[in-house]
């Protein structure tokens, strides 16, 4: 994440803290960032390897406190979450040229299942992620490349 994404997340901490109460230390907000290379940052994780914004829901499974906070505030989740999170289960490798693909551990999550090998169209959820993050023109160009009408 860059500093702009950090600022967005810091602004959402009070609302996100309603879902993930471990973000509040009693004296202030937990530092949820780890400094990475090149002036970029990553979100911290807990002892179980879960993102610090992950919270359990009553019916089982995990949800994102940033996503929930965004919806409470009438924002699109893509406006509140770092791009790496907004893209999931897609991943963007910062190579030259950049490469967009599936996150390497996508199928370790029970909510994801492989599609039949002969599928030539994009999953509707993946198409929505691409449209929201890269715009409808990019999605149309990708569909054209894949031969999707």
N, C-alpha and C positions, 0 to 999 in steps of 0.2 A: 504494500500500500504506500501511497505517497502522503505528503503532509495534508493535502486537501481531504483525502479520505479519513485521515486521523481526526481532523477537525469536525467532520460530519459525525463520526462515531462518538467523540467526546460530547458533542451537543445532544446526542441521543441517550447518553448514560442514565439520566434520571428516569426516562420512560422505560428503557431496556431493563433497568434495575428492578422494576416492578415484576418482571418475569424471571430474572436471574439475580436473586437477592444477594448472592455471594459477591456481586460487584461492589457492594457498599461495605466498607471495613468498619464502620462505626465512627470513623474520624474523617473519612473521605472516600473517594472512588479508588478502587483497585487499579493498579497500572495493568492494562490489558494488552499492552504492546511489547514486542521484542524488536530491538533494532537489528536490522539485517544489513546486507551489503548495499553499497551505492546509494545511501540515504533513504532506503526503503525500509518498511516495517512489516512485521507479521503480527497476527493476533496470537495471544498466548493460549495455552491449553492447560487443562487441569491434570491432576495425577492420573486420571483414567485415559488421557489423551484426547478428551473432548474439548472443543472450543469453549472459552470462558463464557460465551454467549449462549451456549446450549442449555436448554432447560427441559426437564421431563414434563410430559403432559399426562393428564389423568388416565387416558386410555392407552398409555404406552407410547413408546417412541420418543424422539427428541425433536425439538423445534428451536428456532433461532430467535433470541430476544430482540435482535436488531430488526428482523423481519416483522415480528409482532408489534414492536414499537412504531415502526413505519406505518403499518396499517392503522394503528390507533390514532396516529397523527394525520391520517389522510394522505400519506405519501406512498408512492410506488416503492416497493422494496428495493428496486434497483437504484433508487436515489439515496438510500440509507446504508446499504451494504457495500463493502469494498468490492471492486470489480471481480476479484478472484472468487468471492462468495456468491456474487450475483450470477456468475457464469456456471457455477457448479450444477451438474456434473461435467461440464466442459472445462477445459483448461487451456490457457493461452501461454505458449512457450515463447519467450522473448528472444527468439533466434532471428537470424536475418536470412530470408524473410520470416516474420512471425508465423507460428504454426498453431492452429486451433484444432483440438482433438478432445478425446474423452479422458477424464482424470484416470490415472493408472489404477486406483483401487475402487472404481465405480461399482463393481459387482460384489464387493464385500458388504454392501448395504442391501438389506433384503427388499427395499422398495424398488430396486433396479434389477431388471432382467434383460438378458440379451434378446434382440429382435432376430427374426429369421434371417439367415444369410442372404436370401434373395430379395430382401427389402431394399427398394431403391429410393424410397421417400424418407424424409426426416420425421422423426417422432414429433408429434405436435408440441410437446413440452420443450423439446430441444429447439424447434423452430421459433417458439415464443421467446426463448432465452436469446437466440441470435438476433431476432428482430428488436428486442428491447435494448440489447447491449451494443449492437452494431448498425441498427437501422434497417428499414424495409428494403432499401436498395441493395444492401449487402446480402440479405436473405434471398432476394429475387435473383441476384447474380449466382449465388450458391445453388439455388434450385435449378437454374438454367444449366449450370455446369454439371449437375447430377442428372439432368434430363427430366426434371420434375415439372409438370405443367402447372 
